[in-house]
Amino acid sequence: MYSLIIPVYKNEESLPDLLKALDEMAVNLRGRLEVVFVVDGSPDRCYPLLQECLPGASFASKLLLLSRNFGSFPAIRAGLAAATGPFFAVMAADLQEPPELAETFFRTLESEQLDIIIGTRSQRADPLISRIASGLYWKLYRKFIQRDIPPGGVDVFGCNKAFRDLFLTLDESNTSLVGLLFWLGFRRKTVSYDRRAREHGKSAWTFQGKLRYLMDSVFAFSDLPIRLLVFLI
């Protein structure tokens, strides 16, 4: 069984296209697909729409509703904990990552001696200002936090059960998902893809959220704050 985890937040408009793409994925994977939807306290109609549509879907599914908006990292953690595996992948609900990327993750994990596979963007069909901001963000991340992060950043990944089980034992509340993926080690591979333009809605990944995530990463995975304090003292 392949388990696909999808955090859902303000994705009401993209759900019909998402469910259609998942039906096609289930066919390609010969019915060996389980999808775990984690509605992360979304204020729109994502949860009732999924409740209505999932019973008629061609794939097995689980639907989780978090009590409030905790963020994508806790939502992914909840989805991984509920999934049955033995192979797992994470996919965004906005379809900016091509669904076939998850299929590549599953097949690669099953056929090769790997524990985790990382999706990294080679190109992105986003506005210029978004591309510039993203490039700067990941440049800072690589310089101060994790030097082996791909230049294009990381949004999606797949892993096997051994990696998933150890990952779930790390229960820090203010940390970096991306940092943990690389900090844990294991046998790793990266796969590049072209990020699609967003067709529905607006990203909830705000500048404030990115800054908070970057600061959590700095404090969790680098000694930069301590070095700055020593320098100032």
Rosetta blueprint (number, residue, H / E / L):
1 M L
2 Y E
3 S E
4 L E
5 I E
6 I E
7 P E
8 V E
9 Y L
10 K L
11 N L
12 E H
13 E H
14 S H
15 L H
16 P H
17 D H
18 L H
19 L H
20 K H
21 A H
22 L H
23 D H
24 E H
25 M H
26 A H
27 V H
28 N H
29 L L
30 R L
31 G L
32 R L
33 L E
34 E E
35 V E
36 V E
37 F E
38 V E
39 V E
40 D L
41 G L
42 S L
43 P L
44 D L
45 R L
46 C H
47 Y H
48 P H
49 L H
50 L H
51 Q H
52 E H
53 C H
54 L H
55 P H
56 G H
57 A L
58 S L
59 F L
60 A E
61 S E
62 K E
63 L E
64 L E
65 L E
66 L L
67 S L
68 R L
69 N L
70 F L
71 G L
72 S H
73 F H
74 P H
75 A H
76 I H
77 R H
78 A H
79 G H
80 L H
81 A H
82 A H
83 A L
84 T L
85 G L
86 P L
87 F E
88 F E
89 A E
90 V E
91 M L
92 A L
93 A L
94 D L
95 L L
96 Q L
97 E L
98 P L
99 P H
100 E H
101 L H
102 A H
103 E H
104 T H
105 F H
106 F H
107 R H
108 T H
109 L H
110 E H
111 S H
112 E L
113 Q L
114 L L
115 D L
116 I E
117 I E
118 I E
119 G E
120 T E
121 R E
122 S E
123 Q E
124 R E
125 A L
126 D L
127 P L
128 L H
129 I H
130 S H
131 R H
132 I H
133 A H
134 S H
135 G H
136 L H
137 Y H
138 W H
139 K H
140 L H
141 Y H
142 R H
143 K H
144 F H
145 I L
146 Q L
147 R L
148 D L
149 I L
150 P L
151 P L
152 G L
153 G L
154 V L
155 D L
156 V E
157 F E
158 G E
159 C E
160 N E
161 K H
162 A H
163 F H
164 R H
165 D H
166 L H
167 F H
168 L H
169 T H
170 L L
171 D L
172 E L
173 S L
174 N L
175 T L
176 S L
177 L H
178 V H
179 G H
180 L H
181 L H
182 F H
183 W H
184 L L
185 G L
186 F L
187 R L
188 R E
189 K E
190 T E
191 V E
192 S E
193 Y E
194 D E
195 R E
196 R L
197 A L
198 R L
199 E L
200 H L
201 G L
202 K L
203 S L
204 A L
205 W L
206 T L
207 F H
208 Q H
209 G H
210 K H
211 L H
212 R H
213 Y H
214 L H
215 M H
216 D H
217 S H
218 V H
219 F H
220 A H
221 F H
222 S L
223 D L
224 L H
225 P H
226 I H
227 R H
228 L H
229 L H
230 V H
231 F H
232 L H
233 I L
